[in-house]
Structures are given as C-alpha cells and as structure tokens.
Amino acid sequence: MTPRGKTRRDWTGLLLLLLSGMMVLVLGVIIASAFRTDPSELLDDEADGATTSADPRVVRCNPAILEQSVCPDDHFCNGSTCEPTPRVEFCKAGRGCREGCLCRSGQVCVNNRCVNKKDIVYKPEICEENEQVAQAVKILAQKCAERKNNVGDIVTTGYCSTADWEKLAMEDERFDLLLAAFPDRFSVHFPHGEPKVKQGKRNSGTNWPDRETREFYLSQVRRYRASMAASRQIFVIGRESPDGDEDAKHMLSVQRLAFVIGLIESVMSEGVPETERAKHRRPVWSFSLPKSKAIDPANFVQTYLASHSQGGRTMAEMLVTWDPESSAQLQTGLQDEELLQVRTRRAWQVLHGDVNRSVLVIPIPCLGDEPARKKSVLDVPLPPKERP
C-alpha cells in the first residue's frame, strides 16, 4: 500500500470521529433544552404565591411559606389546596346556637340561645353565695325538666307553666321546704270571710278593704319592693281556708290571690311612668292549694318563719296582715310554743284558720340558667400566709 492511500484512510476516520462528536453535542443540547427552567420563571412563580396545577380548577398553595399561603378571594389555604371559604350560616329564630349556626354580631350564645350582649342577665350573687338558694333553684329546675320534652326547655325554671307548678306543689311533699329556702318570702293574711264573694263574684256591696286597710297592706308589701324588683319570677300561692262550703272556699282563695297580685303590681308601679311599667313587671305564677294541703301552725313556724332562714327579717316583717291588732295577735299565737303543741284548744283552731287564710309570696332571684360573671384575678381571694 502506498503512503498516499494510508493518508486518505486516516482523514476519513478522523472525519467520522468529528461527526460523531458533533452529533453527541447536538443531542446533549436538545436534552438540556427539554429540562431547562428559566430562573426568572421560578422567581415569578414564587412572587405569585399560589400556583396552578395541571387541573386548571385546582389552585395550589403552601401554608409553610407566608407568601405562598395566600389564595384568591373567597378561598383559603387548606393543606396545599385553595378551597372555597365556607358560607356563614346565622342562627334563625327558635333555633339553638349549638346546632352549627353562628350568632349575629352583638349577640352571644347563652344556654343554646342567641342573646344580645346588653340583655344578658348574669347570675345574682345570692344564687352563687347562698348554698340553700342555689340548691333550691337547681332542684326546682330539675323538677321542671321532668315535665318538659324539649331539650332546649329543661335548663331553667322559667319554662314551667302555672299548671306545672300547681301539680308539682300537690305531688311533692318537699315543695314547701324548697320555697322556704328563699329568704325574701312573706305571707299575706286575711280576716275571716274576706274578701266576700257572692254567686261566684266579689260582693259589690262590701266596703272591704277600706282605704285605711289597703294602705296598711301596701305599707307592709313595700318592704319587699327591692327583692321583688331583683327577682326573675314570683310565686303567689294561696291556701283554701276553712271558711264556708267548698265553692265559697275556692272563690275566696281566688279573690285573695287576685288581691295580693294587685298589691304587688301597685307597689312595683309606684313612681314609674305608665309607659315604662312593663319593664318592671315580673312573671307571676299564682295558684291555690286545696284544703288537703293545709299547713299546721307549728310547721308554718318551722318552715317559713325559722330564724336561720329569715334572711335577717323579723317575724313581724314576714307576716302581712290587715291591721296592727291582727298582726300582734298572729305573732303572739305563733310564738306560743304551748299553743302550737296542744291542738285541742279553741285558740289553736283560730290560729290554724288564720295561718291558712293566707297567700304566700316568694320572689325567686334566679331561674337556674343565668351565666356566672367571669371574675378577674383581683376577685380571687389569696391563700392565707403561713406563719413562720
């Protein structure tokens, strides 16, 4: 082989090698271009925060980075996806606020009901500090709950009707003891046969009570104006006294209830403009107990006039009668321990009639559903210091 032929083969191989290298270089450029990302595009994506995924309806977000956690309007970042913001559902009238709805601005959820903040009635101090009152309200609320089927109506004594309370008073032997726990109670007593009734109606010919007698009643009831104004409800309970036949006794009881309610309304409205009197009214539950629920004078003293539950009031203040003489006579009889025990004497029979010829008034300071006021750190008593 000539040298000239050998040189030609060397150039051919070199050319092939060069072409192969160029092909590899071109192929590398193509591959690099396919996977190349412009850094400016990354910066733009980070600046935009949320990014759009392959599905144009889904917007991605990154809650770990503040700038990337921002979603479009009416959306919020849930995990890594921008989802529509849930619509707010406000509570409608009669619907409990524990059922997934929200109270409107200016209202709060109290006992499963939306209440305006300015209308919230907080638990009075007596219902927090007086254990007897708190326990009595709790028991009354529980007994009221036994007569209600709606779960929203069983948290308060305010949902029971007059018929509910009347039936409860007849069935529960402890009802008198429960009412005796409230310190601002008083009893209104009446003379025999008054107010007179005729054919089911009050006798228009009688002059009882005259102006002086009515004013004496009012002067005694005024002592309790503050406690009645501070109450949430008032029980007015009459007893059928042994005056005449069954019909007459019932009508007397009804007339006495009406008379006492009139006294309460008169006292509560004194000095109050007529346009504002509705604000000062309190729910009144009034009913009469039959003869079978007559109370023994000794039990009356022990239950309603016991010194440990008088709330600082004297017996004279708790017994509301029609004149000074009847007040002194009733107090004397109830303080005579021998008379209370010897029940065969005629004086005891008279005392028994005077006690049951009455209407009991019990202002209830709370219903059992009032929220307690939140106490600050300054209200919490400090523990006593230990002596060195």
Secondary structure, DSSP 8 states (H G I E B T S, - for coil): --HHHHHHHHHHHHHHHHHHHHHHHHHHHHHHHHH---HHHHHHHHHH-SEE-SSTT-EE--TTSGGGG---TTEEEETTEEEE-----B--TT--TTSS-B--TTEEEETTEEEEGGG-----HHHHH-HHHHHHHHHHHHHHHTT---GGGSS-GGG--HHHHHHHHHH-TTHHHHHTT-TT-EEEE--TT-S-EETTEE-TT---S-HHHHHHHHHHHGGGHHHHHT-SEEEEEEE--SSSSHHHHHHHHHHHHHHHHHHHHHHHHTT--GGGHHHH---EEEEEE-GGG---HHHHHHHHS-GGGSTT--HHHHEE-SSHHHHHHHHHHHH-HHHHH-TTSHHHHHHHHHHHSEEEEEEE---S--------GGGS--------
